[in-house]
Amino acid sequence: MSAQALLYVMLALVFGGYTTYLLAAFLPQSTLDRAGRHGRFAELREQTSASPHEPTAATAGEGVGQQ
């Protein structure tokens, strides 16, 4: 890889990281909270009720050993 190509890769990484930081720094907290509840990583928040994606005692064994 040439030095010029390496420079372009490094610039792209720095620009992407800094842009992500600026977006997070300037978004209002209410927007970040809403994204945490309804966004891509919503399942990472603490949950007070059972998740629809987690198996319950009634369905935990379904599909095991069946093909």
PyMOL Python script that loads the backbone (N, CA, C, O; Angstrom):
from pymol import cmd

cmd.read_pdbstr("""\
ATOM      1  N   MET A   1       0.849  -1.163   0.000  1.00  0.00           N
ATOM      2  CA  MET A   1       0.000   0.000   0.000  1.00  0.00           C
ATOM      3  C   MET A   1       0.904   1.238   0.000  1.00  0.00           C
ATOM      4  O   MET A   1       1.862   1.330   0.767  1.00  0.00           O
ATOM      5  N   SER A   2       0.582   2.151  -0.851  1.00  0.00           N
ATOM      6  CA  SER A   2       1.425   3.341  -0.950  1.00  0.00           C
ATOM      7  C   SER A   2       1.158   4.288   0.219  1.00  0.00           C
ATOM      8  O   SER A   2       0.144   4.185   0.909  1.00  0.00           O
ATOM      9  N   ALA A   3       2.077   5.191   0.415  1.00  0.00           N
ATOM     10  CA  ALA A   3       1.967   6.155   1.506  1.00  0.00           C
ATOM     11  C   ALA A   3       0.754   7.071   1.309  1.00  0.00           C
ATOM     12  O   ALA A   3       0.103   7.466   2.277  1.00  0.00           O
ATOM     13  N   GLN A   4       0.462   7.400   0.065  1.00  0.00           N
ATOM     14  CA  GLN A   4      -0.671   8.270  -0.212  1.00  0.00           C
ATOM     15  C   GLN A   4      -1.998   7.562   0.108  1.00  0.00           C
ATOM     16  O   GLN A   4      -2.916   8.170   0.659  1.00  0.00           O
ATOM     17  N   ALA A   5      -2.086   6.293  -0.239  1.00  0.00           N
ATOM     18  CA  ALA A   5      -3.304   5.536   0.070  1.00  0.00           C
ATOM     19  C   ALA A   5      -3.474   5.390   1.582  1.00  0.00           C
ATOM     20  O   ALA A   5      -4.585   5.495   2.102  1.00  0.00           O
ATOM     21  N   LEU A   6      -2.389   5.154   2.268  1.00  0.00           N
ATOM     22  CA  LEU A   6      -2.444   5.041   3.728  1.00  0.00           C
ATOM     23  C   LEU A   6      -2.896   6.364   4.356  1.00  0.00           C
ATOM     24  O   LEU A   6      -3.658   6.368   5.324  1.00  0.00           O
ATOM     25  N   LEU A   7      -2.432   7.466   3.812  1.00  0.00           N
ATOM     26  CA  LEU A   7      -2.840   8.783   4.293  1.00  0.00           C
ATOM     27  C   LEU A   7      -4.341   8.977   4.111  1.00  0.00           C
ATOM     28  O   LEU A   7      -5.014   9.470   5.016  1.00  0.00           O
ATOM     29  N   TYR A   8      -4.875   8.591   2.944  1.00  0.00           N
ATOM     30  CA  TYR A   8      -6.306   8.725   2.690  1.00  0.00           C
ATOM     31  C   TYR A   8      -7.128   7.856   3.637  1.00  0.00           C
ATOM     32  O   TYR A   8      -8.184   8.286   4.102  1.00  0.00           O
ATOM     33  N   VAL A   9      -6.669   6.660   3.927  1.00  0.00           N
ATOM     34  CA  VAL A   9      -7.368   5.780   4.856  1.00  0.00           C
ATOM     35  C   VAL A   9      -7.367   6.390   6.251  1.00  0.00           C
ATOM     36  O   VAL A   9      -8.399   6.402   6.922  1.00  0.00           O
ATOM     37  N   MET A  10      -6.245   6.885   6.684  1.00  0.00           N
ATOM     38  CA  MET A  10      -6.154   7.503   8.012  1.00  0.00           C
ATOM     39  C   MET A  10      -7.041   8.749   8.099  1.00  0.00           C
ATOM     40  O   MET A  10      -7.708   8.960   9.112  1.00  0.00           O
ATOM     41  N   LEU A  11      -7.054   9.566   7.057  1.00  0.00           N
ATOM     42  CA  LEU A  11      -7.911  10.749   7.052  1.00  0.00           C
ATOM     43  C   LEU A  11      -9.388  10.364   7.117  1.00  0.00           C
ATOM     44  O   LEU A  11     -10.164  11.018   7.814  1.00  0.00           O
ATOM     45  N   ALA A  12      -9.780   9.326   6.409  1.00  0.00           N
ATOM     46  CA  ALA A  12     -11.174   8.868   6.428  1.00  0.00           C
ATOM     47  C   ALA A  12     -11.561   8.387   7.819  1.00  0.00           C
ATOM     48  O   ALA A  12     -12.659   8.683   8.291  1.00  0.00           O
ATOM     49  N   LEU A  13     -10.677   7.651   8.480  1.00  0.00           N
ATOM     50  CA  LEU A  13     -10.966   7.169   9.828  1.00  0.00           C
ATOM     51  C   LEU A  13     -11.073   8.313  10.833  1.00  0.00           C
ATOM     52  O   LEU A  13     -11.976   8.325  11.670  1.00  0.00           O
ATOM     53  N   VAL A  14     -10.167   9.257  10.751  1.00  0.00           N
ATOM     54  CA  VAL A  14     -10.196  10.402  11.664  1.00  0.00           C
ATOM     55  C   VAL A  14     -11.439  11.239  11.414  1.00  0.00           C
ATOM     56  O   VAL A  14     -12.101  11.662  12.362  1.00  0.00           O
ATOM     57  N   PHE A  15     -11.765  11.483  10.157  1.00  0.00           N
ATOM     58  CA  PHE A  15     -12.948  12.271   9.821  1.00  0.00           C
ATOM     59  C   PHE A  15     -14.217  11.578  10.311  1.00  0.00           C
ATOM     60  O   PHE A  15     -15.102  12.235  10.859  1.00  0.00           O
ATOM     61  N   GLY A  16     -14.321  10.280  10.125  1.00  0.00           N
ATOM     62  CA  GLY A  16     -15.495   9.539  10.575  1.00  0.00           C
ATOM     63  C   GLY A  16     -15.641   9.547  12.088  1.00  0.00           C
ATOM     64  O   GLY A  16     -16.741   9.728  12.612  1.00  0.00           O
ATOM     65  N   GLY A  17     -14.546   9.355  12.778  1.00  0.00           N
ATOM     66  CA  GLY A  17     -14.594   9.372  14.235  1.00  0.00           C
ATOM     67  C   GLY A  17     -14.965  10.737  14.780  1.00  0.00           C
ATOM     68  O   GLY A  17     -15.780  10.844  15.696  1.00  0.00           O
ATOM     69  N   TYR A  18     -14.379  11.765  14.229  1.00  0.00           N
ATOM     70  CA  TYR A  18     -14.660  13.118  14.704  1.00  0.00           C
ATOM     71  C   TYR A  18     -16.101  13.520  14.380  1.00  0.00           C
ATOM     72  O   TYR A  18     -16.753  14.181  15.188  1.00  0.00           O
ATOM     73  N   THR A  19     -16.595  13.133  13.227  1.00  0.00           N
ATOM     74  CA  THR A  19     -17.973  13.431  12.852  1.00  0.00           C
ATOM     75  C   THR A  19     -18.945  12.738  13.801  1.00  0.00           C
ATOM     76  O   THR A  19     -19.938  13.336  14.216  1.00  0.00           O
ATOM     77  N   THR A  20     -18.673  11.497  14.143  1.00  0.00           N
ATOM     78  CA  THR A  20     -19.520  10.771  15.089  1.00  0.00           C
ATOM     79  C   THR A  20     -19.510  11.460  16.450  1.00  0.00           C
ATOM     80  O   THR A  20     -20.559  11.605  17.078  1.00  0.00           O
ATOM     81  N   TYR A  21     -18.347  11.879  16.904  1.00  0.00           N
ATOM     82  CA  TYR A  21     -18.250  12.600  18.174  1.00  0.00           C
ATOM     83  C   TYR A  21     -19.075  13.886  18.130  1.00  0.00           C
ATOM     84  O   TYR A  21     -19.817  14.173  19.069  1.00  0.00           O
ATOM     85  N   LEU A  22     -18.957  14.656  17.062  1.00  0.00           N
ATOM     86  CA  LEU A  22     -19.699  15.918  16.964  1.00  0.00           C
ATOM     87  C   LEU A  22     -21.202  15.677  16.951  1.00  0.00           C
ATOM     88  O   LEU A  22     -21.951  16.419  17.587  1.00  0.00           O
ATOM     89  N   LEU A  23     -21.652  14.655  16.239  1.00  0.00           N
ATOM     90  CA  LEU A  23     -23.082  14.348  16.219  1.00  0.00           C
ATOM     91  C   LEU A  23     -23.587  14.024  17.626  1.00  0.00           C
ATOM     92  O   LEU A  23     -24.636  14.517  18.041  1.00  0.00           O
ATOM     93  N   ALA A  24     -22.855  13.211  18.342  1.00  0.00           N
ATOM     94  CA  ALA A  24     -23.272  12.834  19.695  1.00  0.00           C
ATOM     95  C   ALA A  24     -23.180  14.019  20.650  1.00  0.00           C
ATOM     96  O   ALA A  24     -23.993  14.132  21.568  1.00  0.00           O
ATOM     97  N   ALA A  25     -22.221  14.890  20.453  1.00  0.00           N
ATOM     98  CA  ALA A  25     -22.029  16.020  21.360  1.00  0.00           C
ATOM     99  C   ALA A  25     -23.099  17.097  21.182  1.00  0.00           C
ATOM    100  O   ALA A  25     -23.456  17.773  22.147  1.00  0.00           O
ATOM    101  N   PHE A  26     -23.606  17.262  19.985  1.00  0.00           N
ATOM    102  CA  PHE A  26     -24.542  18.345  19.726  1.00  0.00           C
ATOM    103  C   PHE A  26     -26.000  17.922  19.674  1.00  0.00           C
ATOM    104  O   PHE A  26     -26.874  18.781  19.556  1.00  0.00           O
ATOM    105  N   LEU A  27     -26.297  16.628  19.756  1.00  0.00           N
ATOM    106  CA  LEU A  27     -27.692  16.199  19.809  1.00  0.00           C
ATOM    107  C   LEU A  27     -28.245  16.443  21.205  1.00  0.00           C
ATOM    108  O   LEU A  27     -27.545  16.231  22.195  1.00  0.00           O
ATOM    109  N   PRO A  28     -29.488  16.886  21.292  1.00  0.00           N
ATOM    110  CA  PRO A  28     -30.086  17.089  22.618  1.00  0.00           C
ATOM    111  C   PRO A  28     -30.230  15.766  23.365  1.00  0.00           C
ATOM    112  O   PRO A  28     -30.394  14.714  22.748  1.00  0.00           O
ATOM    113  N   GLN A  29     -30.168  15.822  24.683  1.00  0.00           N
ATOM    114  CA  GLN A  29     -30.265  14.612  25.501  1.00  0.00           C
ATOM    115  C   GLN A  29     -31.582  13.893  25.286  1.00  0.00           C
ATOM    116  O   GLN A  29     -31.629  12.664  25.335  1.00  0.00           O
ATOM    117  N   SER A  30     -32.655  14.641  25.047  1.00  0.00           N
ATOM    118  CA  SER A  30     -33.958  14.010  24.825  1.00  0.00           C
ATOM    119  C   SER A  30     -33.940  13.140  23.563  1.00  0.00           C
ATOM    120  O   SER A  30     -34.569  12.083  23.527  1.00  0.00           O
ATOM    121  N   THR A  31     -33.232  13.578  22.551  1.00  0.00           N
ATOM    122  CA  THR A  31     -33.114  12.791  21.323  1.00  0.00           C
ATOM    123  C   THR A  31     -32.302  11.524  21.574  1.00  0.00           C
ATOM    124  O   THR A  31     -32.648  10.454  21.076  1.00  0.00           O
ATOM    125  N   LEU A  32     -31.236  11.643  22.337  1.00  0.00           N
ATOM    126  CA  LEU A  32     -30.425  10.469  22.657  1.00  0.00           C
ATOM    127  C   LEU A  32     -31.210   9.469  23.495  1.00  0.00           C
ATOM    128  O   LEU A  32     -31.083   8.260  23.298  1.00  0.00           O
ATOM    129  N   ASP A  33     -32.025   9.964  24.433  1.00  0.00           N
ATOM    130  CA  ASP A  33     -32.855   9.079  25.250  1.00  0.00           C
ATOM    131  C   ASP A  33     -33.885   8.352  24.396  1.00  0.00           C
ATOM    132  O   ASP A  33     -34.113   7.154  24.566  1.00  0.00           O
ATOM    133  N   ARG A  34     -34.501   9.082  23.481  1.00  0.00           N
ATOM    134  CA  ARG A  34     -35.504   8.460  22.597  1.00  0.00           C
ATOM    135  C   ARG A  34     -34.858   7.414  21.699  1.00  0.00           C
ATOM    136  O   ARG A  34     -35.435   6.350  21.474  1.00  0.00           O
ATOM    137  N   ALA A  35     -33.693   7.699  21.194  1.00  0.00           N
ATOM    138  CA  ALA A  35     -32.989   6.732  20.350  1.00  0.00           C
ATOM    139  C   ALA A  35     -32.604   5.491  21.156  1.00  0.00           C
ATOM    140  O   ALA A  35     -32.600   4.380  20.625  1.00  0.00           O
ATOM    141  N   GLY A  36     -32.285   5.676  22.420  1.00  0.00           N
ATOM    142  CA  GLY A  36     -31.960   4.540  23.263  1.00  0.00           C
ATOM    143  C   GLY A  36     -33.154   3.642  23.530  1.00  0.00           C
ATOM    144  O   GLY A  36     -33.002   2.436  23.721  1.00  0.00           O
ATOM    145  N   ARG A  37     -34.342   4.233  23.542  1.00  0.00           N
ATOM    146  CA  ARG A  37     -35.551   3.451  23.776  1.00  0.00           C
ATOM    147  C   ARG A  37     -36.065   2.786  22.510  1.00  0.00           C
ATOM    148  O   ARG A  37     -36.624   1.691  22.577  1.00  0.00           O
ATOM    149  N   HIS A  38     -35.887   3.424  21.353  1.00  0.00           N
ATOM    150  CA  HIS A  38     -36.519   2.942  20.125  1.00  0.00           C
ATOM    151  C   HIS A  38     -35.538   2.642  18.995  1.00  0.00           C
ATOM    152  O   HIS A  38     -35.958   2.278  17.897  1.00  0.00           O
ATOM    153  N   GLY A  39     -34.269   2.785  19.243  1.00  0.00           N
ATOM    154  CA  GLY A  39     -33.296   2.655  18.171  1.00  0.00           C
ATOM    155  C   GLY A  39     -32.714   1.268  18.023  1.00  0.00           C
ATOM    156  O   GLY A  39     -33.263   0.282  18.515  1.00  0.00           O
ATOM    157  N   ARG A  40     -31.617   1.216  17.351  1.00  0.00           N
ATOM    158  CA  ARG A  40     -30.948  -0.037  17.019  1.00  0.00           C
ATOM    159  C   ARG A  40     -30.511  -0.814  18.252  1.00  0.00           C
ATOM    160  O   ARG A  40     -30.554  -2.044  18.248  1.00  0.00           O
ATOM    161  N   PHE A  41     -30.094  -0.128  19.298  1.00  0.00           N
ATOM    162  CA  PHE A  41     -29.579  -0.783  20.497  1.00  0.00           C
ATOM    163  C   PHE A  41     -30.566  -0.687  21.660  1.00  0.00           C
ATOM    164  O   PHE A  41     -30.155  -0.668  22.820  1.00  0.00           O
ATOM    165  N   ALA A  42     -31.843  -0.628  21.363  1.00  0.00           N
ATOM    166  CA  ALA A  42     -32.864  -0.476  22.403  1.00  0.00           C
ATOM    167  C   ALA A  42     -32.843  -1.631  23.377  1.00  0.00           C
ATOM    168  O   ALA A  42     -33.160  -1.437  24.550  1.00  0.00           O
ATOM    169  N   GLU A  43     -32.484  -2.830  22.939  1.00  0.00           N
ATOM    170  CA  GLU A  43     -32.488  -3.987  23.834  1.00  0.00           C
ATOM    171  C   GLU A  43     -31.371  -3.927  24.861  1.00  0.00           C
ATOM    172  O   GLU A  43     -31.357  -4.742  25.784  1.00  0.00           O
ATOM    173  N   LEU A  44     -30.443  -3.002  24.740  1.00  0.00           N
ATOM    174  CA  LEU A  44     -29.345  -2.889  25.691  1.00  0.00           C
ATOM    175  C   LEU A  44     -29.724  -2.087  26.931  1.00  0.00           C
ATOM    176  O   LEU A  44     -28.997  -2.094  27.924  1.00  0.00           O
ATOM    177  N   ARG A  45     -30.845  -1.405  26.874  1.00  0.00           N
ATOM    178  CA  ARG A  45     -31.301  -0.645  28.043  1.00  0.00           C
ATOM    179  C   ARG A  45     -31.829  -1.593  29.095  1.00  0.00           C
ATOM    180  O   ARG A  45     -32.223  -2.721  28.799  1.00  0.00           O
ATOM    181  N   GLU A  46     -31.830  -1.119  30.328  1.00  0.00           N
ATOM    182  CA  GLU A  46     -32.421  -1.915  31.398  1.00  0.00           C
ATOM    183  C   GLU A  46     -33.910  -2.035  31.130  1.00  0.00           C
ATOM    184  O   GLU A  46     -34.577  -1.054  30.802  1.00  0.00           O
ATOM    185  N   GLN A  47     -34.422  -3.248  31.274  1.00  0.00           N
ATOM    186  CA  GLN A  47     -35.832  -3.474  31.009  1.00  0.00           C
ATOM    187  C   GLN A  47     -36.552  -3.837  32.299  1.00  0.00           C
ATOM    188  O   GLN A  47     -36.048  -4.606  33.118  1.00  0.00           O
ATOM    189  N   THR A  48     -37.740  -3.268  32.460  1.00  0.00           N
ATOM    190  CA  THR A  48     -38.523  -3.565  33.647  1.00  0.00           C
ATOM    191  C   THR A  48     -39.482  -4.711  33.403  1.00  0.00           C
ATOM    192  O   THR A  48     -39.964  -5.321  34.358  1.00  0.00           O
ATOM    193  N   SER A  49     -39.770  -5.017  32.155  1.00  0.00           N
ATOM    194  CA  SER A  49     -40.664  -6.126  31.845  1.00  0.00           C
ATOM    195  C   SER A  49     -39.925  -7.100  30.941  1.00  0.00           C
ATOM    196  O   SER A  49     -38.844  -6.797  30.435  1.00  0.00           O
ATOM    197  N   ALA A  50     -40.518  -8.275  30.742  1.00  0.00           N
ATOM    198  CA  ALA A  50     -39.882  -9.293  29.910  1.00  0.00           C
ATOM    199  C   ALA A  50     -39.837  -8.822  28.458  1.00  0.00           C
ATOM    200  O   ALA A  50     -40.794  -8.229  27.959  1.00  0.00           O
ATOM    201  N   SER A  51     -38.761  -9.081  27.813  1.00  0.00           N
ATOM    202  CA  SER A  51     -38.584  -8.707  26.423  1.00  0.00           C
ATOM    203  C   SER A  51     -39.345  -9.670  25.534  1.00  0.00           C
ATOM    204  O   SER A  51     -39.394 -10.862  25.835  1.00  0.00           O
ATOM    205  N   PRO A  52     -39.943  -9.197  24.449  1.00  0.00           N
ATOM    206  CA  PRO A  52     -40.627 -10.112  23.536  1.00  0.00           C
ATOM    207  C   PRO A  52     -39.662 -11.054  22.819  1.00  0.00           C
ATOM    208  O   PRO A  52     -40.092 -12.045  22.228  1.00  0.00           O
ATOM    209  N   HIS A  53     -38.369 -10.758  22.866  1.00  0.00           N
ATOM    210  CA  HIS A  53     -37.376 -11.579  22.176  1.00  0.00           C
ATOM    211  C   HIS A  53     -36.760 -12.640  23.074  1.00  0.00           C
ATOM    212  O   HIS A  53     -36.095 -13.554  22.586  1.00  0.00           O
ATOM    213  N   GLU A  54     -36.973 -12.529  24.383  1.00  0.00           N
ATOM    214  CA  GLU A  54     -36.395 -13.498  25.303  1.00  0.00           C
ATOM    215  C   GLU A  54     -37.360 -14.656  25.490  1.00  0.00           C
ATOM    216  O   GLU A  54     -38.567 -14.438  25.589  1.00  0.00           O
ATOM    217  N   PRO A  55     -36.855 -15.878  25.541  1.00  0.00           N
ATOM    218  CA  PRO A  55     -37.754 -17.013  25.736  1.00  0.00           C
ATOM    219  C   PRO A  55     -38.348 -17.008  27.137  1.00  0.00           C
ATOM    220  O   PRO A  55     -37.685 -16.644  28.108  1.00  0.00           O
ATOM    221  N   THR A  56     -39.589 -17.412  27.222  1.00  0.00           N
ATOM    222  CA  THR A  56     -40.242 -17.541  28.517  1.00  0.00           C
ATOM    223  C   THR A  56     -40.166 -18.996  28.940  1.00  0.00           C
ATOM    224  O   THR A  56     -39.698 -19.843  28.179  1.00  0.00           O
ATOM    225  N   ALA A  57     -40.621 -19.287  30.143  1.00  0.00           N
ATOM    226  CA  ALA A  57     -40.590 -20.657  30.633  1.00  0.00           C
ATOM    227  C   ALA A  57     -41.442 -21.567  29.761  1.00  0.00           C
ATOM    228  O   ALA A  57     -41.126 -22.747  29.605  1.00  0.00           O
ATOM    229  N   ALA A  58     -42.521 -21.034  29.189  1.00  0.00           N
ATOM    230  CA  ALA A  58     -43.414 -21.843  28.367  1.00  0.00           C
ATOM    231  C   ALA A  58     -42.810 -22.171  27.004  1.00  0.00           C
ATOM    232  O   ALA A  58     -43.117 -23.215  26.429  1.00  0.00           O
ATOM    233  N   THR A  59     -41.948 -21.285  26.477  1.00  0.00           N
ATOM    234  CA  THR A  59     -41.414 -21.489  25.128  1.00  0.00           C
ATOM    235  C   THR A  59     -39.936 -21.806  25.120  1.00  0.00           C
ATOM    236  O   THR A  59     -39.356 -21.937  24.042  1.00  0.00           O
ATOM    237  N   ALA A  60     -39.306 -21.935  26.260  1.00  0.00           N
ATOM    238  CA  ALA A  60     -37.854 -22.111  26.313  1.00  0.00           C
ATOM    239  C   ALA A  60     -37.396 -23.392  25.635  1.00  0.00           C
ATOM    240  O   ALA A  60     -36.312 -23.411  25.052  1.00  0.00           O
ATOM    241  N   GLY A  61     -38.183 -24.467  25.689  1.00  0.00           N
ATOM    242  CA  GLY A  61     -37.762 -25.733  25.113  1.00  0.00           C
ATOM    243  C   GLY A  61     -38.263 -25.985  23.708  1.00  0.00           C
ATOM    244  O   GLY A  61     -37.941 -27.018  23.119  1.00  0.00           O
ATOM    245  N   GLU A  62     -39.036 -25.077  23.157  1.00  0.00           N
ATOM    246  CA  GLU A  62     -39.587 -25.275  21.823  1.00  0.00           C
ATOM    247  C   GLU A  62     -38.481 -25.300  20.771  1.00  0.00           C
ATOM    248  O   GLU A  62     -37.560 -24.484  20.802  1.00  0.00           O
ATOM    249  N   GLY A  63     -38.581 -26.220  19.870  1.00  0.00           N
ATOM    250  CA  GLY A  63     -37.655 -26.278  18.747  1.00  0.00           C
ATOM    251  C   GLY A  63     -36.331 -26.942  19.072  1.00  0.00           C
ATOM    252  O   GLY A  63     -35.505 -27.113  18.176  1.00  0.00           O
ATOM    253  N   VAL A  64     -36.102 -27.320  20.309  1.00  0.00           N
ATOM    254  CA  VAL A  64     -34.842 -27.966  20.682  1.00  0.00           C
ATOM    255  C   VAL A  64     -34.883 -29.420  20.230  1.00  0.00           C
ATOM    256  O   VAL A  64     -35.787 -30.162  20.615  1.00  0.00           O
ATOM    257  N   GLY A  65     -33.937 -29.825  19.436  1.00  0.00           N
ATOM    258  CA  GLY A  65     -33.858 -31.206  18.974  1.00  0.00           C
ATOM    259  C   GLY A  65     -34.788 -31.519  17.822  1.00  0.00           C
ATOM    260  O   GLY A  65     -34.829 -32.665  17.374  1.00  0.00           O
ATOM    261  N   GLN A  66     -35.525 -30.561  17.331  1.00  0.00           N
ATOM    262  CA  GLN A  66     -36.425 -30.808  16.207  1.00  0.00           C
ATOM    263  C   GLN A  66     -35.785 -30.327  14.931  1.00  0.00           C
ATOM    264  O   GLN A  66     -35.179 -29.256  14.889  1.00  0.00           O
ATOM    265  N   GLN A  67     -35.923 -31.133  13.878  1.00  0.00           N
ATOM    266  CA  GLN A  67     -35.364 -30.722  12.583  1.00  0.00           C
ATOM    267  C   GLN A  67     -36.377 -30.910  11.492  1.00  0.00           C
ATOM    268  O   GLN A  67     -36.093 -30.619  10.330  1.00  0.00           O
TER     269      GLN A  67
END
""", "prot")
cmd.dss("prot")
cmd.show_as("cartoon", "prot")
cmd.util.cbc("prot")
cmd.orient("prot")
